[in-house]
Structures are given as structure tokens and as C-alpha cells.
Amino acid sequence: MTFEPDYGAPQPAAPSWRQRTWERVKSWRPGRSAASATAAPAGRRSIWGWTWPVLVVLILLYYPIGAIVTEDIDDDPQFAARGVAPGESRAVATAADLVTREVDVHTWTPMMPFFTPAGLLDNMPNFQRGIISALGRFSTELMDQLGRTRGSSQTDRDLEQARGFLNEQPNIWLWQPSVSLLPSTTSAQKYRAGRDRLMAYNKRLGSGQAIFERRADNLQALLDRIANDIGSDSATIDQHVIERAGDLFDTNCDDIFYFNKGRIYAYYLLLRDLGVDFQNVIRDRELTNAWNGTVETFRVAAQLDPWVVWNGYPDALLIPNHLLAQGFYLLRARTQLREISNILLK
């Protein structure tokens, strides 16, 4: 069967020469032919069609991957200062190197704003806050007790400045509109300055131009301050367990846990190296076994590292309470510190 064209149907009129010329003029661009002018918009649409999904995926991955790469809760028990010269304090050198590690080697996350991957982190910032809290306490005791002959003697200038810098707030970024519209000095910069003052003091100590009083009463005063901090941390745990025990959606228990972990870890390193600085006092008072036992308690407490921090009931069968486990070691460490302090008083 064949079909014949219907010659009777009206056919559309072909565009005239003027119409075709006008269409070419409208679509013409310098350096492009008429064919490329019509193809370019389609090309741009094609490029944008695959570009925007890629951008969305990159943005979505920027935060989680960046946060995973940034997070590093470094509780290495073998961390120690290197190249400590004779006459220098090993504990002071470790405190300075610990600041370098957390600020320069790792990222100082407590000050990072929300639009950075580190702004998503929770455990690492609290861990670092705990570390700097312990170092701030140590720098204060250095200035008040260890770095001067007696209470009436002059305060060491380097230690005074180190104390000021290391006790600054940990969450100050480059710009804080709530404080000032002008750029400010970040927490990391202030901690670096405090570290530099500790290093300068230690250098002068090694050359005999500074004081580090290795007396029993100075060590006893420092241990009492550390015991007070540990007691405060255990009281925080006690109050939180009373109020929130059994809450499986408790988002604050890990904040408390990792802050305590950071402070215990820093105190472990400092006490370990203070045992070297005050080795004569510890030996003369026959405190070697008690001292080593206390340091070991701090080490075990600092190494607690649950995959998820739970605040279960104290007598729960399935859901543990990691705050109470940590609190046990805190109270044990505090008791041991008090025992050593009492012996030093005699």
C-alpha cells in the first residue's frame, strides 16, 4: 500500500532571504559562527549539569572528612621533652613541648569557628581544654612557689608572663564580634607566647640565672593544688551522674569525660617528670614506691578510651557508666596525692 502526499494541504511558507539574514545577525557574536552561538548555551547547560552535583558532594564531604582528618586525641604516655640540658627542669620542658604539640603539630580546635571542619569536633576540643587547664595550674605554681626562693622574693618575669598566657581562654579565634570588631590575638598565639616564656625560663635555669626550688614544701604545695583540681573534677562527675544517670541521649557526659581525660593526661606527664626534678626529695623521704604508684594511677586514668561515652545507671547490667569509672581513678589519685603530701609535711 502506498501513500500519496496530500498536495491540497497548506504548506508552511519558507522563510524569506531577509528573515534568514536577520536571524543570522541576531545570533552572531564576535569570534563565533552562528552554529557555535546556538551550541554554546547548550554546552554551558551541560557543564553546569554535572558541575553543581560535584560541588554539592564536595561540600557535604568537606566537613566529615575534614573533621576525621583533624581529630587526634593524643594521649601518648611515652610523650616526653627532648634535649633537656643539665640543670633544666624536665617538667617545665615537657609542659613547653606539650603546648607545641597541641598548638603547632595538631590543630588547636577549641578556638576553631563553626565553618571549619574542626568546628564539628567535640571530644578533641574538650581534651585540649583539659590539657591547657593543667598547664595553666602548673605555670601558676611555678611562678608562686617553685620559681622563687621564698614568698617574699621577687617573681620571675618569664614565669609571670607564662602564667598569664597559659591561663587565657582557649576559644578565642582571630575575630570575635561579641568581644571586638577588630581582629584579636588567638588562643593559639597566646599559648605559643606562654610556651616561649617557659623555654626562656628553662634556658636561664640551665645556665644558673633562674631559680627552681627543689624543696619538699614546694612539692607538697604543688601536689595539694593538683589534688584540689582532681577533687573538683570528681565532684563534677558526681553531680552529673545524680542529675543525668541513665540518659542514653546525654550529650554532655563525653564533654566532662574528655576534659577530665586531658587534665589527667597532662598531670600524668608533669608528675612523671617532677619525679625526676625532685628525685632527691622523693628518695630522702622514702617516697619512691608511693610516687610511682600515684603516677601509674594517673596513667591508667588517662588511658581510658571508650568508643562511646555512656552515662548509664551505676548498677546497670548492659549500659556502663564511664564517668563513674573515671571518677574512681580520680578519687584514688587524689587519695594518693594526699598521702604523699602528708609525708612531705613531716
Salt bridges, closest charged atoms under 4 A:
GLU23 OE2 - LYS26 NZ 3.45
ASP72 OD2 - HIS106 ND1 3.45
ASP74 OD2 - ARG101 NH1 3.40
ASP74 OD2 - HIS106 NE2 3.09
ASP75 OD2 - LYS261 NZ 2.84
GLU88 OE2 - LYS203 NZ 3.97
GLU102 OE2 - ARG101 NH2 2.68
ASP104 OD1 - ARG192 NE 2.62
ASP104 OD2 - ARG195 NH1 2.79
GLU141 OE2 - ARG137 NH1 3.89
GLU141 OE2 - ARG225 NE 3.51
ASP156 OD2 - ARG204 NH2 2.59
ASP158 OD1 - ARG197 NH1 2.70
ASP158 OD2 - ARG204 NE 3.01
GLU160 OE1 - ARG157 NH1 3.44
GLU168 OE1 - LYS190 NZ 3.46
ASP196 OD1 - ARG195 NE 3.16
GLU213 OE1 - ARG215 NH1 3.40
ASP217 OD2 - ARG150 NH1 3.68
ASP217 OD1 - ARG215 NE 2.95
ASP224 OD1 - ARG338 NH1 3.14
ASP229 OD2 - ARG137 NE 3.25
ASP229 OD2 - ARG263 NH1 3.97
ASP233 OD1 - ARG263 NH2 2.47
ASP247 OD2 - ARG244 NH2 2.71
ASP250 OD2 - HIS240 NE2 2.62
ASP250 OD1 - ARG244 NH2 3.53
ASP273 OD1 - ARG272 NE 3.12
GLU296 OE2 - ARG299 NH2 2.69
